[in-house]
Amino acid sequence: MFDWNDLRHFLAIARYGSTLAAARALRVSQSTVHRRMDELERQVGRQLVTRNPTGYKLTELGEDLVAYAIRVEEAALAFQRRVAAVDTNLTGAVRVTCPEPVGIRLMQSTLLAKFSERYPGLRVEFVMSDKLRDLGKGEADIAFRAAAPEDNALFGRKIADVPWAIYASSDYVAQHGVVKNVEDIGSHALVLFDVELKEHFTNRWLQSAAPNARIAARCNSVTALISTVKSGAGLGALPVIIGDKEAELVRVLGPLAELTTQFYLLMHEDMKNTPRVRAFFDFIVEELHEVRTIISGRLTPSADARSQS
């Protein structure tokens, strides 16, 4: 009988290409990954992975067995979601994943206090990341996500439109001049926002609008992008609710209709009848007016005035 934990470690190596990356993803030691992999190969009686200079590579048998291991994983995760769904108690944690700036604004608002007053047995735990956490794998219960769901197993609704604009530091504008229109972007340096392996929508727009512009830096978080633009490295796209609050930044162009993002409130369909998860989901929908202000904010004309000064 194969141990599901051994299969989890095998899948992690297949996905991440090394025992170190697999260990980080599973939050275990590298020696545990080695031990679990050795045990699985002992039970199978064949080698499933080989070591090479760039990491681990699946053998032909390993490639064949990955699909079967994924099916086991899907069944195990479905079992876990089902167990969670039959929990009728309004106690415990609701894990909410969202971009860091959104999480901070939610925690600074009165929303969580209202939720705790209504549901004293529940607590909200934030998983703040620019990476998309997998709700199907139980990495979170609820997601605030700036993208329409591509997975049909996700249940939810659109909750806000978030306007974006182009920003630069005051020193950069003083040295390189203002941006009067989209065509001017090509004569400036760009700071791009990269998340995981997927090209961010602002990058696609900027590189389409200014294909010959010099790329000064690529950042994997909003925090890093803000710091880089503040340093005077170049122009960067930011949500207006973030950029307008940075005293060292000037809104040089926008907001731009092409850069408006739609925010969604999502959960896995298997969890939609789980009382603790549904309680938070329904609470956010009830408080949607305040939530929209927290996520998208209101446009501030003062930033436009700064950009023209």
Sine and cosine of phi, psi and omega as CSV:
sin_phi,cos_phi,sin_psi,cos_psi,sin_omega,cos_omega
0.00,0.00,0.81,-0.59,-0.01,-1.00
-0.99,0.15,0.58,-0.82,0.02,-1.00
-1.00,0.02,0.79,-0.62,0.00,-1.00
-0.85,0.52,-0.57,0.82,0.01,-1.00
-0.89,0.46,-0.58,0.82,0.06,-1.00
-0.91,0.42,-0.66,0.76,0.01,-1.00
-0.91,0.41,-0.60,0.80,0.05,-1.00
-0.85,0.52,-0.69,0.73,-0.01,-1.00
-0.94,0.34,-0.60,0.80,0.07,-1.00
-0.88,0.47,-0.71,0.71,0.01,-1.00
-0.90,0.43,-0.61,0.79,0.00,-1.00
-0.90,0.43,-0.65,0.76,0.05,-1.00
-0.90,0.44,-0.67,0.75,0.00,-1.00
-0.89,0.46,-0.60,0.80,-0.06,-1.00
-0.99,0.16,-0.61,0.79,-0.15,-0.99
-0.96,-0.27,-0.22,0.98,0.16,-0.99
0.99,0.14,0.02,1.00,0.05,-1.00
-0.39,-0.92,0.39,-0.92,0.02,-1.00
-0.95,0.32,-0.49,0.87,0.02,-1.00
-0.93,0.37,-0.73,0.69,0.02,-1.00
-0.91,0.42,-0.62,0.78,0.03,-1.00
-0.89,0.45,-0.66,0.75,0.01,-1.00
-0.89,0.46,-0.67,0.74,0.03,-1.00
-0.89,0.45,-0.68,0.73,-0.02,-1.00
-0.91,0.42,-0.61,0.79,-0.04,-1.00
-1.00,-0.02,-0.13,0.99,-0.01,-1.00
0.87,0.50,0.73,0.68,0.08,-1.00
-0.75,-0.66,0.07,-1.00,0.03,-1.00
-0.98,0.18,0.38,-0.92,0.03,-1.00
-0.90,0.44,-0.56,0.83,0.02,-1.00
-0.91,0.42,-0.54,0.84,0.05,-1.00
-0.91,0.42,-0.66,0.75,0.03,-1.00
-0.89,0.46,-0.71,0.71,0.04,-1.00
-0.86,0.52,-0.71,0.70,-0.05,-1.00
-0.90,0.43,-0.69,0.72,0.00,-1.00
-0.91,0.42,-0.63,0.78,0.01,-1.00
-0.92,0.40,-0.66,0.75,0.03,-1.00
-0.88,0.47,-0.65,0.76,-0.01,-1.00
-0.91,0.41,-0.65,0.76,0.02,-1.00
-0.90,0.43,-0.70,0.71,0.01,-1.00
-0.90,0.44,-0.56,0.83,0.05,-1.00
-0.90,0.43,-0.67,0.74,0.00,-1.00
-0.94,0.34,-0.62,0.78,0.02,-1.00
-0.95,0.31,-0.56,0.83,-0.02,-1.00
0.99,0.11,0.21,0.98,-0.02,-1.00
-0.60,-0.80,0.36,-0.93,0.05,-1.00
-0.99,0.17,0.73,-0.68,-0.03,-1.00
-0.95,-0.32,-0.38,0.92,0.02,-1.00
-0.68,-0.74,0.45,-0.89,0.10,-1.00
-0.79,-0.62,0.54,-0.84,0.01,-1.00
-1.00,-0.01,0.70,-0.72,0.10,-1.00
-0.67,-0.74,0.13,-0.99,-0.09,-1.00
-0.84,0.55,-0.45,0.89,-0.04,-1.00
-0.99,-0.13,0.03,1.00,0.00,-1.00
0.68,-0.73,-0.51,-0.86,-0.02,-1.00
-0.98,-0.21,0.62,-0.78,0.02,-1.00
-0.79,-0.61,0.69,-0.73,0.01,-1.00
-0.95,0.33,0.63,-0.78,0.15,-0.99
-0.96,0.28,0.07,-1.00,0.02,-1.00
-0.87,0.49,-0.65,0.76,0.04,-1.00
-0.92,0.38,-0.64,0.77,0.03,-1.00
-0.86,0.50,-0.69,0.72,0.06,-1.00
-0.86,0.52,-0.65,0.76,-0.03,-1.00
-0.92,0.38,-0.62,0.79,-0.10,-0.99
-0.99,0.13,-0.28,0.96,-0.01,-1.00
-0.84,0.54,-0.70,0.71,-0.02,-1.00
-0.86,0.51,-0.62,0.79,0.01,-1.00
-0.95,0.32,-0.60,0.80,0.03,-1.00
-0.92,0.40,-0.59,0.81,0.04,-1.00
-0.89,0.45,-0.63,0.78,0.03,-1.00
-0.89,0.45,-0.65,0.76,0.04,-1.00
-0.89,0.45,-0.68,0.74,0.02,-1.00
-0.87,0.50,-0.73,0.68,-0.01,-1.00
-0.87,0.49,-0.65,0.76,0.01,-1.00
-0.92,0.39,-0.66,0.75,0.00,-1.00
-0.91,0.42,-0.66,0.75,0.01,-1.00
-0.92,0.38,-0.63,0.78,0.05,-1.00
-0.89,0.45,-0.62,0.78,0.05,-1.00
-0.88,0.47,-0.71,0.70,0.00,-1.00
-0.89,0.46,-0.67,0.74,0.01,-1.00
-0.91,0.42,-0.61,0.79,0.00,-1.00
-0.91,0.41,-0.67,0.75,0.05,-1.00
-0.87,0.49,-0.69,0.73,0.02,-1.00
-0.91,0.43,-0.57,0.82,-0.07,-1.00
-0.94,0.35,-0.44,0.90,-0.03,-1.00
-1.00,0.03,0.00,1.00,0.07,-1.00
-0.96,0.29,0.91,-0.41,-0.07,-1.00
-0.99,-0.10,0.05,1.00,-0.05,-1.00
-1.00,0.05,0.67,-0.74,0.09,-1.00
-1.00,-0.02,0.86,0.51,0.04,-1.00
-0.68,-0.74,0.34,-0.94,0.06,-1.00
0.97,-0.25,-0.30,-0.95,-0.09,-1.00
-0.96,-0.27,0.57,-0.82,0.19,-0.98
-0.91,-0.40,0.92,-0.39,-0.05,-1.00
-1.00,0.02,0.86,-0.52,-0.09,-1.00
-0.90,-0.43,0.84,-0.54,0.05,-1.00
-0.97,-0.24,0.63,-0.78,-0.03,-1.00
-0.23,-0.97,0.29,-0.96,0.11,-0.99
-0.87,0.50,0.52,-0.85,-0.06,-1.00
-0.81,0.59,-0.73,0.68,-0.02,-1.00
-0.87,0.49,-0.60,0.80,0.02,-1.00
-0.93,0.37,-0.69,0.72,0.02,-1.00
-0.86,0.50,-0.68,0.74,0.01,-1.00
-0.89,0.45,-0.68,0.73,0.00,-1.00
-0.92,0.39,-0.60,0.80,0.05,-1.00
-0.90,0.44,-0.66,0.75,-0.02,-1.00
-0.94,0.34,-0.46,0.89,0.00,-1.00
-0.99,0.12,-0.19,0.98,-0.02,-1.00
-1.00,0.07,-0.02,-1.00,0.04,-1.00
-1.00,-0.01,-0.01,1.00,-0.09,-1.00
-0.86,0.51,-0.74,0.68,-0.08,-1.00
-0.91,0.41,-0.56,0.83,0.06,-1.00
-0.91,0.42,-0.66,0.75,0.05,-1.00
-0.88,0.47,-0.68,0.73,-0.01,-1.00
-0.90,0.43,-0.69,0.72,-0.01,-1.00
-0.91,0.42,-0.58,0.82,0.03,-1.00
-0.92,0.40,-0.62,0.79,-0.01,-1.00
-0.97,0.22,-0.61,0.79,-0.04,-1.00
-0.80,-0.60,0.98,0.21,-0.09,-1.00
-0.89,0.45,-0.35,0.94,-0.01,-1.00
-1.00,0.08,-0.10,0.99,-0.03,-1.00
-0.95,-0.31,0.55,-0.83,0.10,-0.99
-0.75,-0.66,0.55,-0.83,-0.02,-1.00
-0.98,-0.18,0.81,-0.59,0.07,-1.00
-0.91,-0.40,0.85,-0.53,-0.03,-1.00
-1.00,0.00,0.70,-0.72,0.16,-0.99
-0.92,-0.40,1.00,-0.01,-0.13,-0.99
-1.00,-0.03,0.86,-0.51,-0.05,-1.00
-0.31,-0.95,0.54,-0.84,0.11,-0.99
-0.99,0.16,-0.18,0.98,0.07,-1.00
-0.99,0.12,0.51,-0.86,0.01,-1.00
-0.99,0.14,0.91,-0.41,0.04,-1.00
-0.98,0.19,0.58,-0.81,-0.09,-1.00
-1.00,0.06,0.96,-0.29,0.00,-1.00
-0.93,0.37,-0.53,0.85,0.01,-1.00
-0.91,0.41,-0.47,0.88,0.01,-1.00
-1.00,-0.08,0.13,0.99,0.05,-1.00
0.97,0.24,0.34,0.94,0.01,-1.00
-0.96,0.30,-0.26,0.97,0.10,-1.00
-0.24,-0.97,0.27,-0.96,0.02,-1.00
-1.00,-0.09,-0.61,0.79,-0.07,-1.00
-0.75,-0.66,0.58,-0.81,0.05,-1.00
-0.78,-0.63,0.73,-0.69,0.29,-0.96
-0.99,-0.12,0.92,-0.38,-0.17,-0.98
-0.76,-0.65,0.72,-0.69,-0.02,-1.00
-1.00,0.02,0.75,0.66,0.02,-1.00
-0.25,-0.97,0.59,-0.81,0.05,-1.00
-0.92,0.40,0.61,-0.79,-0.03,-1.00
-0.92,0.39,0.72,-0.69,0.06,-1.00
-0.99,-0.12,-0.28,0.96,-0.01,-1.00
-1.00,-0.04,0.85,-0.52,-0.01,-1.00
-0.91,0.41,-0.26,0.97,0.00,-1.00
-0.99,0.15,-0.08,1.00,0.01,-1.00
-1.00,-0.04,0.67,-0.74,-0.06,-1.00
-0.89,-0.46,0.69,-0.73,0.04,-1.00
0.17,-0.99,-0.38,-0.93,-0.05,-1.00
-0.39,-0.92,0.40,-0.92,0.10,-1.00
-0.95,0.31,0.67,-0.74,-0.05,-1.00
-0.83,-0.56,-0.28,0.96,-0.04,-1.00
-0.26,-0.97,0.46,-0.89,0.20,-0.98
-0.96,-0.29,0.75,-0.66,-0.05,-1.00
-0.90,-0.44,0.91,-0.41,0.01,-1.00
-0.98,0.21,0.61,-0.79,0.06,-1.00
-0.88,-0.47,0.39,-0.92,0.06,-1.00
-0.59,-0.81,0.11,-0.99,0.02,-1.00
-0.99,-0.17,0.74,-0.67,-0.07,-1.00
-0.82,-0.57,0.37,-0.93,0.12,-0.99
-0.51,-0.86,0.25,-0.97,0.07,-1.00
-0.97,0.22,0.38,-0.93,0.04,-1.00
-0.86,0.50,-0.64,0.77,0.01,-1.00
-0.91,0.42,-0.62,0.78,0.00,-1.00
-0.90,0.44,-0.70,0.72,0.00,-1.00
-0.89,0.45,-0.66,0.75,0.00,-1.00
-0.89,0.46,-0.56,0.83,-0.06,-1.00
-1.00,0.06,-0.61,0.80,-0.14,-0.99
-0.93,-0.36,-0.12,0.99,0.03,-1.00
1.00,-0.02,0.18,-0.98,-0.04,-1.00
-0.99,0.16,0.28,-0.96,0.08,-1.00
-0.96,-0.28,0.94,-0.35,-0.09,-1.00
-1.00,0.07,-0.46,0.89,-0.02,-1.00
-0.39,-0.92,0.07,-1.00,-0.05,-1.00
-0.86,0.51,-0.60,0.80,-0.04,-1.00
-0.88,0.47,-0.44,0.90,-0.01,-1.00
-0.94,0.34,-0.35,0.94,-0.09,-1.00
-0.85,0.52,-0.57,0.82,-0.07,-1.00
-0.87,0.49,-0.35,0.94,-0.01,-1.00
-1.00,-0.07,0.16,0.99,-0.02,-1.00
-0.87,-0.49,0.30,-0.95,0.11,-0.99
-0.99,0.13,0.51,-0.86,-0.05,-1.00
-0.89,-0.46,0.59,-0.81,0.16,-0.99
-0.92,-0.38,0.89,-0.46,-0.11,-0.99
-0.97,-0.23,0.38,-0.92,-0.05,-1.00
-0.94,-0.35,0.94,-0.34,0.01,-1.00
-0.94,-0.34,0.76,-0.65,0.04,-1.00
-0.78,-0.63,0.84,-0.54,-0.02,-1.00
0.79,0.61,-0.66,-0.75,-0.04,-1.00
-0.98,-0.18,-0.05,1.00,-0.08,-1.00
-1.00,-0.05,0.76,-0.65,0.00,-1.00
-0.92,0.39,0.78,-0.63,-0.02,-1.00
-0.95,0.31,0.55,-0.84,-0.09,-1.00
-0.89,0.45,-0.52,0.85,0.02,-1.00
-0.92,0.38,-0.56,0.83,0.04,-1.00
-0.90,0.43,-0.70,0.71,-0.01,-1.00
-0.87,0.50,-0.67,0.74,-0.03,-1.00
-0.93,0.36,-0.72,0.69,-0.03,-1.00
-0.89,0.46,-0.67,0.74,-0.04,-1.00
-0.96,0.27,-0.40,0.92,0.10,-0.99
-0.97,0.24,-0.64,0.77,-0.01,-1.00
-0.96,0.29,-0.51,0.86,-0.05,-1.00
-0.65,-0.76,0.95,0.31,-0.09,-1.00
-0.89,0.45,-0.38,0.93,-0.04,-1.00
-0.98,-0.19,0.07,1.00,-0.02,-1.00
-0.93,0.36,0.54,-0.84,0.02,-1.00
-0.98,0.21,0.72,-0.69,0.05,-1.00
-1.00,-0.04,0.90,-0.43,-0.05,-1.00
-1.00,0.09,-0.56,0.83,-0.05,-1.00
-0.28,-0.96,0.40,-0.92,0.13,-0.99
-0.83,-0.55,0.74,-0.68,-0.08,-1.00
-0.84,-0.54,0.61,-0.79,-0.04,-1.00
-0.98,-0.20,0.25,0.97,0.09,-1.00
-0.43,-0.90,0.38,-0.92,0.03,-1.00
-0.90,0.45,-0.63,0.78,0.00,-1.00
-0.86,0.51,-0.71,0.71,0.01,-1.00
-0.91,0.41,-0.61,0.79,-0.01,-1.00
-0.91,0.42,-0.69,0.73,0.02,-1.00
-0.86,0.50,-0.73,0.68,-0.02,-1.00
-0.89,0.46,-0.64,0.77,-0.03,-1.00
-0.93,0.36,-0.67,0.75,0.04,-1.00
-0.91,0.41,-0.64,0.77,0.04,-1.00
-0.87,0.49,-0.53,0.85,-0.04,-1.00
-0.94,0.35,-0.21,0.98,-0.01,-1.00
1.00,-0.03,0.28,0.96,-0.04,-1.00
-0.93,0.36,-0.52,0.86,-0.02,-1.00
0.25,-0.97,-0.25,-0.97,0.01,-1.00
-1.00,0.08,0.56,-0.83,0.06,-1.00
-0.59,-0.81,0.51,-0.86,0.04,-1.00
-1.00,-0.03,0.72,-0.69,0.01,-1.00
-0.61,-0.79,0.47,-0.89,0.16,-0.99
-0.86,0.51,0.65,-0.76,-0.05,-1.00
-0.86,0.52,-0.60,0.80,-0.03,-1.00
-0.90,0.43,-0.40,0.92,0.05,-1.00
-1.00,-0.03,-0.79,0.61,-0.08,-1.00
-0.87,0.49,-0.64,0.77,-0.05,-1.00
-0.93,0.37,-0.33,0.95,-0.02,-1.00
-1.00,-0.03,-0.06,1.00,0.02,-1.00
-1.00,-0.04,0.95,-0.33,-0.10,-0.99
-0.88,0.48,-0.45,0.89,-0.05,-1.00
-1.00,0.09,-0.08,1.00,-0.03,-1.00
-0.96,-0.29,0.47,-0.88,0.06,-1.00
-0.86,-0.51,0.74,-0.68,0.10,-0.99
-0.98,0.19,0.94,-0.33,-0.10,-0.99
-1.00,-0.08,-0.30,0.95,0.00,-1.00
-0.34,-0.94,0.73,-0.68,0.07,-1.00
0.94,-0.34,-0.07,-1.00,0.23,0.97
-0.94,0.35,0.46,-0.89,-0.07,-1.00
-0.94,-0.35,0.77,-0.63,-0.02,-1.00
-0.85,0.53,-0.56,0.83,-0.04,-1.00
-0.93,0.37,-0.31,0.95,-0.05,-1.00
-0.96,-0.28,0.22,0.98,0.05,-1.00
-0.96,0.28,0.79,-0.62,0.03,-1.00
-0.96,-0.27,0.48,-0.88,0.04,-1.00
-0.96,-0.26,0.81,-0.58,0.01,-1.00
-0.99,-0.11,0.66,-0.75,-0.01,-1.00
-0.85,-0.53,0.55,-0.84,0.15,-0.99
-0.97,-0.23,0.86,-0.51,-0.18,-0.98
-0.73,-0.68,0.47,-0.88,0.21,-0.98
-0.49,-0.87,0.29,-0.96,0.03,-1.00
-0.96,0.29,0.62,-0.78,-0.07,-1.00
-0.87,0.50,-0.46,0.89,0.03,-1.00
-0.93,0.36,-0.29,0.96,-0.06,-1.00
-0.97,-0.22,-0.01,1.00,-0.14,-0.99
-0.94,0.35,-0.29,0.96,0.07,-1.00
-0.95,-0.30,0.19,0.98,0.08,-1.00
-0.98,0.19,0.89,-0.46,-0.16,-0.99
-0.80,0.60,-0.73,0.69,-0.07,-1.00
-0.92,0.40,-0.59,0.80,0.01,-1.00
-0.97,0.26,-0.69,0.73,-0.02,-1.00
-0.91,0.42,-0.55,0.84,0.01,-1.00
-0.87,0.49,-0.70,0.72,0.00,-1.00
-0.94,0.34,-0.67,0.74,0.00,-1.00
-0.85,0.52,-0.77,0.64,-0.03,-1.00
-0.92,0.40,-0.56,0.83,0.04,-1.00
-0.89,0.46,-0.70,0.71,0.01,-1.00
-0.89,0.46,-0.66,0.75,0.02,-1.00
-0.90,0.44,-0.66,0.75,0.02,-1.00
-0.90,0.44,-0.56,0.83,-0.04,-1.00
-0.99,-0.15,0.48,0.88,-0.17,-0.99
-0.87,0.49,-0.56,0.83,-0.01,-1.00
-0.87,0.49,-0.73,0.68,0.01,-1.00
-0.94,0.35,-0.62,0.78,-0.01,-1.00
-0.88,0.47,-0.67,0.74,0.00,-1.00
-0.88,0.47,-0.64,0.77,0.03,-1.00
-0.91,0.41,-0.64,0.77,0.00,-1.00
-0.91,0.41,-0.67,0.75,-0.09,-1.00
-0.99,0.16,-0.71,0.70,-0.11,-0.99
-0.97,-0.23,-0.42,0.91,0.01,-1.00
0.94,0.35,-0.16,-0.99,0.08,-1.00
-0.87,-0.49,0.61,-0.79,-0.01,-1.00
-0.92,0.39,0.71,-0.70,-0.02,-1.00
-0.95,-0.32,0.91,-0.42,-0.04,-1.00
-0.89,0.46,-0.37,0.93,-0.03,-1.00
-0.87,0.49,-0.55,0.84,-0.01,-1.00
-0.92,0.39,-0.64,0.77,0.05,-1.00
-0.90,0.44,-0.61,0.79,0.00,-1.00
-0.90,0.43,-0.63,0.78,0.05,-1.00
-0.88,0.48,-0.63,0.78,-0.08,-1.00
-0.92,0.39,-0.37,0.93,-0.03,-1.00
-1.00,-0.10,-0.14,0.99,-0.07,-1.00
-0.99,0.16,0.00,0.00,0.00,0.00
